[in-house]
Amino acid sequence: MFAFLAKRTLALVATVLLASFAVFLIPYATPGDPARKIIRSRVAGDAIDESAISSLTTELGLHDPLFVQFHRWLGRFLSGDMGLSYSSQTPVVEQVLPALGITLTLVVAALGVAVLVSLILGITSGLHEGRRTDRVITTVTQALIAIPEYWLAPMLVLIFAVKLTLLPSAGWVSGASLVLPVAVLAARPSSYFTSAVRSGMIEALDAEHVTAARSRGLSYPRTIMRHVIPNGLLPLATLLAVWFAGLLGGSVIVEVIFSIPGMGRLLYDAVLNNDIPVAQGSVVLLVALAVAITTMADLVHRTLNPLLGDNRA
């Protein structure tokens, strides 16, 4: 277990460092001098004082070797200093942390709905394999996989906000503002979760220990509750972490359509405004959080299923 933990920790650190270095290179990969971009974001008009650019270049240490600059930048980032936004001239951390809280709320709510729906549908489908109920559930969930968020979101707004006027069409004001974006974000993971729970249930029903439990006289409902459902839910643990990590950065479309001031919308606006510090801070934070979540999921999965963990390690 210790060797596995050490290996996963090293992988986490390496992934975050590589992602951080790639993000650090953004100002150098885009056209123009970084110091000139900063000055241009601070002053109006086309006239730029070349002496100011030279002074800022020296101040920021842009003449130093690239890895020296990266080490300095990463040190500031780890201490909580993500720099100043080009657009608003406010600390990036003051924009990123509130946006992250909103996105986490949105993702947790969406995955909670997805898990609840998948448990009901997946268990029902698995217990009725091959029957009409199973076929209907499978057809509906497979159809949801094919529906993109950029189509589903406007359709739900048109129906529930415009036609029925039951829910707000955009914004982040009250609990009602969560309903439509959560429904959109939960649709696709619900489909995958349902399929995973169904497969796990069918596999668990055919397991030897379930047959042995039935032969010992354990009733069918108690066999299902004690032996089938717990084992059938194992695949859901890994899928949940993967989707959690994916939705953290993949909620851009939903946040833009519903005008939600989360990380996706912040990153989208940063790209449009060429606000590099905000983009850098957002991406590094999302990558670090996503990798940490998937690593913890691997540890949980290994704890719940040690044999599988040994094989993967």
PASEDO-742043 format. One record per residue (C-alpha): residue number from 1; residue in three letters; x, y, z. Coordinates in pm, 1 decimal, padded with zeros to 6 digits. Example, Ala and Ser with C-alpha at 12.3 -4.5 7.8 and 13.67 -1.06 7.14 Angstrom:
BEGIN
1, ALA, 01230.0, -00450.0, 00780.0
2, SER, 01367.0, -00106.0, 00714.0
***
This chain:
BEGIN
1, MET, 00000.0, 00000.0, 00000.0
2, PHE, 00284.4, 00238.4, 00083.3
3, ALA, 00454.1, 00172.6, -00251.7
4, PHE, 00127.9, 00238.3, -00435.1
5, LEU, 00070.7, 00560.4, -00239.8
6, ALA, 00424.9, 00679.9, -00310.8
7, LYS, 00388.3, 00602.3, -00680.9
8, ARG, 00057.8, 00786.9, -00708.3
9, THR, 00193.7, 01085.5, -00514.7
10, LEU, 00494.5, 01112.1, -00744.9
11, ALA, 00264.9, 01088.8, -01046.6
12, LEU, 00044.3, 01364.2, -00903.1
13, VAL, 00338.3, 01597.4, -00839.3
14, ALA, 00488.4, 01529.1, -01183.1
15, THR, 00158.4, 01591.4, -01360.5
16, VAL, 00095.8, 01918.9, -01179.7
17, LEU, 00453.3, 02037.4, -01242.5
18, LEU, 00430.4, 01959.2, -01614.4
19, ALA, 00092.3, 02129.9, -01639.6
20, SER, 00225.8, 02430.1, -01446.7
21, PHE, 00524.8, 02462.4, -01678.2
22, ALA, 00302.1, 02439.4, -01985.9
23, VAL, 00075.1, 02709.7, -01842.5
24, PHE, 00375.5, 02924.2, -01749.4
25, LEU, 00483.4, 02917.8, -02116.0
26, ILE, 00154.2, 03069.6, -02237.8
27, PRO, 00287.4, 03429.7, -02253.3
28, TYR, 00590.3, 03309.3, -02450.6
29, ALA, 00388.2, 03087.6, -02684.9
30, THR, 00158.0, 03371.3, -02789.8
31, PRO, 00274.3, 03656.0, -03016.8
32, GLY, 00424.4, 03960.4, -02850.1
33, ASP, 00652.9, 04044.9, -02560.9
34, PRO, 00506.8, 03962.8, -02211.6
35, ALA, 00610.3, 04299.0, -02068.9
36, ARG, 00456.7, 04481.1, -02364.4
37, LYS, 00128.7, 04289.7, -02309.3
38, ILE, 00119.4, 04393.5, -01944.4
39, ILE, 00184.3, 04759.6, -02025.3
40, ARG, -00076.5, 04756.0, -02300.2
41, SER, -00333.9, 04619.0, -02056.0
42, ARG, -00263.2, 04904.4, -01813.1
43, VAL, -00269.0, 05205.0, -02044.1
44, ALA, -00518.7, 05332.3, -02297.3
45, GLY, -00429.1, 05409.2, -02656.2
46, ASP, -00163.3, 05274.4, -02886.2
47, ALA, 00131.4, 05478.9, -02761.9
48, ILE, 00355.5, 05278.4, -02528.7
49, ASP, 00662.8, 05412.7, -02351.3
50, GLU, 00954.4, 05185.8, -02444.7
51, SER, 01139.3, 05282.7, -02127.0
52, ALA, 00843.2, 05156.4, -01923.2
53, ILE, 00861.3, 04823.9, -02105.5
54, SER, 01234.7, 04798.8, -02039.3
55, SER, 01185.7, 04886.3, -01671.7
56, LEU, 00906.8, 04628.9, -01631.7
57, THR, 01114.8, 04363.1, -01808.8
58, THR, 01393.4, 04417.3, -01556.0
59, GLU, 01148.5, 04429.0, -01264.3
60, LEU, 00990.9, 04097.4, -01363.8
61, GLY, 01324.1, 03933.0, -01435.9
62, LEU, 01228.2, 03849.1, -01793.2
63, HIS, 01594.7, 03851.4, -01895.0
64, ASP, 01664.0, 03555.9, -01664.7
65, PRO, 01676.3, 03198.5, -01800.7
66, LEU, 01335.1, 03042.0, -01854.1
67, PHE, 01366.3, 02784.2, -01576.5
68, VAL, 01474.5, 03052.7, -01330.5
69, GLN, 01162.0, 03250.6, -01419.2
70, PHE, 00947.7, 02937.4, -01382.9
71, HIS, 01094.8, 02859.6, -01040.8
72, ARG, 01021.0, 03214.3, -00925.5
73, TRP, 00669.2, 03208.8, -01073.8
74, LEU, 00588.5, 02869.6, -00919.5
75, GLY, 00716.9, 02981.9, -00579.0
76, ARG, 00484.8, 03283.5, -00584.5
77, PHE, 00196.7, 03065.8, -00700.9
78, LEU, 00246.9, 02813.8, -00418.7
79, SER, 00252.0, 03099.5, -00167.4
80, GLY, -00089.6, 03213.4, -00293.9
81, ASP, 00030.6, 03494.3, -00519.7
82, MET, -00116.0, 03428.3, -00866.3
83, GLY, -00037.7, 03777.2, -00991.1
84, LEU, -00264.5, 04060.6, -01100.2
85, SER, -00537.4, 04039.5, -01359.5
86, TYR, -00455.6, 04232.4, -01676.0
87, SER, -00818.2, 04342.0, -01710.3
88, SER, -00917.4, 04443.2, -01357.8
89, GLN, -00576.8, 04496.6, -01192.6
90, THR, -00699.7, 04292.9, -00893.9
91, PRO, -00525.4, 03986.3, -00747.1
92, VAL, -00608.4, 03675.6, -00949.3
93, VAL, -00664.7, 03472.4, -00632.9
94, GLU, -00955.0, 03702.7, -00538.5
95, GLN, -01126.5, 03607.3, -00864.7
96, VAL, -01032.0, 03240.5, -00881.2
97, LEU, -01133.6, 03124.0, -00533.2
98, PRO, -01495.3, 03253.8, -00540.5
99, ALA, -01535.2, 03116.6, -00894.8
100, LEU, -01397.8, 02779.5, -00782.8
101, GLY, -01649.8, 02766.8, -00498.0
102, ILE, -01936.5, 02823.3, -00741.3
103, THR, -01811.2, 02558.5, -00983.0
104, LEU, -01762.4, 02306.5, -00701.8
105, THR, -02119.0, 02370.0, -00585.9
106, LEU, -02246.3, 02317.3, -00938.7
107, VAL, -02041.6, 02000.4, -00997.0
108, VAL, -02124.0, 01842.9, -00660.2
109, ALA, -02495.6, 01907.6, -00712.4
110, ALA, -02483.7, 01765.9, -01066.4
111, LEU, -02296.6, 01453.0, -00961.9
112, GLY, -02528.0, 01406.5, -00664.5
113, VAL, -02827.1, 01407.6, -00898.6
114, ALA, -02644.1, 01177.4, -01142.6
115, VAL, -02560.8, 00926.4, -00869.6
116, LEU, -02917.1, 00923.4, -00734.8
117, VAL, -03066.7, 00874.4, -01081.3
118, SER, -02811.9, 00608.1, -01177.5
119, LEU, -02866.4, 00409.9, -00858.7
120, ILE, -03240.1, 00393.7, -00919.2
121, LEU, -03215.8, 00319.0, -01290.6
122, GLY, -02902.4, 00102.4, -01280.1
123, ILE, -03022.2, -00125.8, -01000.9
124, THR, -03365.8, -00157.2, -01160.1
125, SER, -03214.4, -00232.0, -01499.4
126, GLY, -02965.5, -00483.6, -01360.4
127, LEU, -03233.4, -00674.2, -01169.6
128, HIS, -03452.2, -00692.2, -01483.4
129, GLU, -03180.4, -00780.1, -01737.8
130, GLY, -03321.7, -00847.1, -02082.6
131, ARG, -03675.8, -00745.6, -01991.1
132, ARG, -03877.4, -00451.6, -02116.7
133, THR, -03781.4, -00230.5, -01821.7
134, ASP, -03413.9, -00292.9, -01890.0
135, ARG, -03451.9, -00214.2, -02260.4
136, VAL, -03639.4, 00111.7, -02195.1
137, ILE, -03384.6, 00235.4, -01939.2
138, THR, -03092.1, 00141.5, -02164.1
139, THR, -03247.1, 00317.3, -02464.8
140, VAL, -03316.7, 00638.7, -02272.3
141, THR, -02972.8, 00655.0, -02109.4
142, GLN, -02793.3, 00585.8, -02437.2
143, ALA, -02994.1, 00863.6, -02601.5
144, LEU, -02884.0, 01108.7, -02331.2
145, ILE, -02520.4, 01032.3, -02408.2
146, ALA, -02569.1, 01157.3, -02763.4
147, ILE, -02727.1, 01490.1, -02661.0
148, PRO, -02465.6, 01769.0, -02633.8
149, GLU, -02486.7, 02027.2, -02356.8
150, TYR, -02493.1, 02319.1, -02602.5
151, TRP, -02821.4, 02183.4, -02744.6
152, LEU, -02980.9, 02055.7, -02423.6
153, ALA, -02924.3, 02379.3, -02228.6
154, PRO, -03111.8, 02611.2, -02470.7
155, MET, -03392.8, 02356.6, -02502.0
156, LEU, -03443.7, 02343.9, -02124.3
157, VAL, -03431.9, 02723.5, -02106.1
158, LEU, -03690.2, 02749.4, -02384.2
159, ILE, -03925.9, 02503.8, -02212.4
160, PHE, -03891.3, 02578.2, -01840.3
161, ALA, -03784.3, 02944.9, -01841.2
162, VAL, -03946.7, 03094.2, -02150.9
163, LYS, -04259.8, 02885.7, -02210.6
164, LEU, -04351.9, 02771.4, -01858.9
165, THR, -04170.8, 03051.3, -01667.4
166, LEU, -04101.6, 02808.1, -01383.3
167, LEU, -03727.6, 02863.9, -01349.9
168, PRO, -03478.4, 03146.7, -01411.9
169, SER, -03304.7, 03130.3, -01747.4
170, ALA, -02966.1, 03251.6, -01620.8
171, GLY, -02775.5, 03393.7, -01327.5
172, TRP, -02663.2, 03276.8, -00986.5
173, VAL, -02911.8, 03423.5, -00741.6
174, SER, -03105.2, 03150.3, -00561.5
175, GLY, -03144.1, 02775.1, -00539.3
176, ALA, -03372.8, 02784.9, -00840.7
177, SER, -03076.5, 02906.2, -01047.1
178, LEU, -02915.1, 02566.1, -00990.7
179, VAL, -03191.9, 02353.4, -01138.1
180, LEU, -03140.1, 02392.4, -01512.8
181, PRO, -02756.6, 02395.0, -01519.1
182, VAL, -02745.8, 02097.9, -01281.8
183, ALA, -02990.7, 01907.6, -01501.7
184, VAL, -02775.0, 01974.3, -01807.5
185, LEU, -02450.8, 01876.6, -01635.4
186, ALA, -02604.8, 01566.1, -01477.5
187, ALA, -02756.9, 01424.0, -01798.1
188, ARG, -02448.6, 01265.8, -01951.5
189, PRO, -02282.3, 01130.1, -01634.0
190, SER, -02620.4, 00984.4, -01532.8
191, SER, -02612.7, 00775.0, -01849.1
192, TYR, -02260.3, 00645.7, -01790.9
193, PHE, -02323.5, 00585.3, -01420.6
194, THR, -02643.5, 00393.3, -01495.2
195, SER, -02460.4, 00170.4, -01741.6
196, ALA, -02181.1, 00107.3, -01489.1
197, VAL, -02423.2, 00025.0, -01206.8
198, ARG, -02623.2, -00205.4, -01435.8
199, SER, -02309.8, -00392.5, -01544.9
200, GLY, -02187.5, -00418.0, -01186.9
201, MET, -02522.9, -00552.7, -01071.3
202, ILE, -02536.0, -00816.5, -01346.2
203, GLU, -02180.2, -00926.1, -01270.2
204, ALA, -02250.3, -00940.1, -00896.7
205, LEU, -02565.4, -01147.1, -00950.7
206, ASP, -02356.6, -01414.1, -01124.7
207, ALA, -02085.6, -01419.5, -00855.7
208, GLU, -02019.8, -01742.5, -00666.0
209, HIS, -02064.8, -01587.9, -00322.1
210, VAL, -02415.2, -01472.3, -00419.0
211, THR, -02505.8, -01824.3, -00529.5
212, ALA, -02358.4, -01959.5, -00205.4
213, ALA, -02561.0, -01711.4, -00000.6
214, ARG, -02881.1, -01818.4, -00172.9
215, SER, -02795.4, -02186.4, -00118.7
216, ARG, -02756.1, -02118.7, 00254.0
217, GLY, -03116.6, -02003.3, 00263.7
218, LEU, -03064.5, -01626.0, 00256.8
219, SER, -03372.6, -01460.2, 00111.6
220, TYR, -03354.5, -01297.1, -00230.2
221, PRO, -03412.4, -00937.6, -00101.9
222, ARG, -03146.5, -00977.4, 00168.8
223, THR, -02903.5, -01129.7, -00081.9
224, ILE, -02955.3, -00832.9, -00311.0
225, MET, -02909.3, -00576.7, -00032.3
226, ARG, -02615.3, -00746.5, 00140.1
227, HIS, -02413.0, -00899.8, -00143.1
228, VAL, -02525.1, -00773.9, -00482.9
229, ILE, -02572.8, -00397.1, -00447.8
230, PRO, -02249.0, -00322.0, -00252.2
231, ASN, -02036.2, -00517.7, -00502.9
232, GLY, -02228.3, -00381.8, -00798.3
233, LEU, -02148.0, -00023.1, -00699.8
234, LEU, -01767.0, -00061.2, -00708.5
235, PRO, -01731.2, 00062.3, -01071.4
236, LEU, -01920.4, 00377.8, -00976.1
237, ALA, -01643.2, 00494.8, -00740.8
238, THR, -01385.3, 00533.9, -01016.7
239, LEU, -01632.6, 00681.5, -01265.6
240, LEU, -01746.8, 00936.6, -01009.7
241, ALA, -01394.1, 01069.3, -00958.8
242, VAL, -01323.9, 01082.6, -01331.7
243, TRP, -01642.0, 01278.4, -01399.3
244, PHE, -01580.0, 01506.8, -01101.5
245, ALA, -01241.7, 01597.4, -01244.4
246, GLY, -01383.6, 01630.7, -01594.5
247, LEU, -01673.9, 01854.6, -01497.5
248, LEU, -01445.7, 02093.2, -01309.2
249, GLY, -01297.0, 02205.8, -01637.1
250, GLY, -01574.9, 02092.7, -01865.6
251, SER, -01851.0, 02313.1, -01729.3
252, VAL, -01750.1, 02604.9, -01953.4
253, ILE, -02042.2, 02569.7, -02194.7
254, VAL, -02301.0, 02543.1, -01918.5
255, GLU, -02157.7, 02834.1, -01718.6
256, VAL, -02142.8, 03056.9, -02026.3
257, ILE, -02497.0, 02972.1, -02141.7
258, PHE, -02647.3, 03023.3, -01795.3
259, SER, -02423.1, 03320.7, -01702.4
260, ILE, -02282.4, 03144.1, -01396.3
261, PRO, -01970.1, 03316.4, -01256.1
262, GLY, -01775.5, 02993.8, -01204.7
263, MET, -01432.0, 02875.8, -01317.0
264, GLY, -01550.3, 02787.3, -01665.3
265, ARG, -01691.8, 03134.7, -01725.5
266, LEU, -01384.9, 03297.8, -01567.4
267, LEU, -01151.6, 03100.5, -01793.5
268, TYR, -01366.2, 03175.1, -02098.6
269, ASP, -01358.9, 03549.9, -02027.9
270, ALA, -00984.1, 03536.7, -01958.1
271, VAL, -00918.4, 03381.9, -02298.7
272, LEU, -01140.6, 03637.0, -02473.4
273, ASN, -00970.4, 03927.9, -02295.6
274, ASN, -00619.0, 03783.5, -02327.3
275, ASP, -00597.1, 03797.8, -01946.2
276, ILE, -00304.8, 03557.7, -01911.6
277, PRO, -00260.5, 03563.4, -01528.5
278, VAL, -00626.1, 03469.1, -01475.9
279, ALA, -00601.4, 03193.2, -01736.5
280, GLN, -00281.5, 03061.2, -01578.0
281, GLY, -00420.3, 03059.4, -01225.8
282, SER, -00745.8, 02896.0, -01333.6
283, VAL, -00584.7, 02617.3, -01534.6
284, VAL, -00319.4, 02525.2, -01276.9
285, LEU, -00574.9, 02517.6, -00995.9
286, LEU, -00816.5, 02302.9, -01199.0
287, VAL, -00545.0, 02058.4, -01303.5
288, ALA, -00411.8, 02023.1, -00948.8
289, LEU, -00759.6, 01964.9, -00808.9
290, ALA, -00852.9, 01717.5, -01083.3
291, VAL, -00535.9, 01511.7, -01038.4
292, ALA, -00576.9, 01510.7, -00659.7
293, ILE, -00935.7, 01387.1, -00690.0
294, THR, -00849.2, 01103.2, -00928.5
295, THR, -00558.3, 01000.8, -00704.4
296, MET, -00783.6, 00984.6, -00399.1
297, ALA, -01034.4, 00781.6, -00601.1
298, ASP, -00761.8, 00530.7, -00688.9
299, LEU, -00675.7, 00497.3, -00319.9
300, VAL, -01039.8, 00447.6, -00224.4
301, HIS, -01088.8, 00194.3, -00502.9
302, ARG, -00778.9, 00003.8, -00394.7
303, THR, -00899.7, 00000.4, -00035.5
304, LEU, -01240.9, -00133.2, -00139.0
305, ASN, -01093.1, -00385.5, -00382.2
306, PRO, -00732.2, -00474.7, -00283.8
307, LEU, -00688.6, -00742.7, -00550.2
308, LEU, -00770.2, -00500.8, -00829.4
309, GLY, -00537.8, -00243.9, -00675.2
310, ASP, -00249.3, -00497.0, -00671.8
311, ASN, -00303.3, -00572.9, -01036.7
312, ARG, -00303.9, -00208.1, -01137.5
313, ALA, -00004.6, -00114.5, -00924.2
***
